């Protein structure tokens, strides 16, 4: 066994040691080595290491060799970087505290949904929010009043003068009455469901929480989209949106909706009225956005919805005579009525806002006018014989609101 000692750089020393070990192994190999080609260039010798004083150095030309070691490529660090970036939480901006903030920084229980998320979940109207929001119950009463409960807190009174315990806001404007709020959505940016009392920032009538609906703002580039849907029970729906820039900082958008579907209930053979219930929604949302300067902006909007349809009430016949002398109808989703139901609801809303941004605070002014007209008629007892029916030949609501806000700049 040969002993090698000396001083040199780390790569050269490692190569010498490895070459000596491999050379000894090669010397014991019984297979003959191929003669080198005469034209092959002789490999350059390794630089000799300077020996230390008083130390002898032994070398053997047949036992030295070099082993090339590839340097690590920079691409090897990319998977770790990609893995780290895939774990980054997407920032969700909400206005649950009347200012734009990251959802992770808001100390409020909020369920926020973007427009893309709502489309992926199949949410088409406000009533569908209860399917994707824990703790929310959103039902539409017989006369088009939205009965909203969050964590069990709500109001079941559906007269025009009643205030809901869950407030609804559209683009920051308060809707004081729940009539006609369960209609289909137009073009949205996001929807926020705030759970728990919100009286500090949203005022009264927020004992259960608040629903904040933000529609899409017109942009400075042309945009257009159209969505068509067909489903069971002869359902047909369409939704469109177009945004047109008019000048630098001035743009207008128009969103439209239409939905028509039959009810999953059908009249039984004993029902005097053989009309199958249906429901039709249509509406439009016109919005204008104007950047008057870098610090001042103006938004104006007009919303109009029309709902038509028929209402039925299906109640199980529990009279002893009916159970004895008439076989129980086991077919599901059938009704009996002696009144041809009617549902009409017209909702017109005009609102606007002015936003002035300064270095010290933001100043906002909101104003709105809301008008609702409706009529309702349906069989209340749900039977084929004359009994109790609910008839509201005419009802109307007019409301005007204004709000002034001062917000500090964080």
C-alpha angles and dihedrals in degrees: 000000000000123000120220123191135161145108127274145119119308098249092048094046092049090049091050093049094046091045092052092050093047091043090058090050092048091050089061093049107113092205114099115244118240113254112252117251117256091227095050114105116244111247115251112257119248115254111264117245116236109250121232119247113277092011123116120217123208122196133180119199091207094055102048122092140151128234115204112226116202116227116238113263122238090234090072089077094055098082091055091050092048091047091051093048091050089060094056112114113235112244113244115197117209136170097217090132095042091264134077109267140154110268090231090061097050114099092209131095101250133170106201126187128185122214091256091051092050091051091049091051093047095242107160103163143015092268091061090062090083089066092063103028119076113225095019123118114183117177132168114226125219093268098047097267116142111230105200127187127179117189089346095305116120147101126262096191110113104186120120094248094053120103121219121236089222113060123217122211127189114196089338094309118122118235104207097192129053095215112125095000095121094071127118122290123251121207107322138193097194145324125224125196111198114199124208132021113331100178095125095066104014102039128225127345092048100103092126097032141270139271114218115196118190118190125206117278119225112259133214092248128067114262133174135171138169130194125191125189135185125182145151124314090038092292116174124175138168133187127185139177134187129178121192126186111222100182141337104312093359122102138155131202136192125201124186135187135191129178131170126173141154120238121255086235120088130187117264124231090259095054115108089209113062098182114125111226118248138175129210128188128183134161149142137225120203117190134179126194122190126181101204090181140338089281103032129063136170129206125189126179142174124198127190127176132177124196126187132171149106129274130215134183119210114199126172114246105239099169113127092229092052093050093048104041100031124052112242113257107236096180109112129230099025127131140190123214139162093196125072101228124228134197126180127165129168119185123186121178131177119185142156144178139204120208122193116183121199134169091256103039147344120247119204132181122191128188134173145172121202129187125181128183125181150154132202136189127166142145106267099189094048095222137119094242127076111273135118123351132174115233126179105167094183138004132166140181129197121184135172123191138180131182133185120199134190115191127184118228111243 
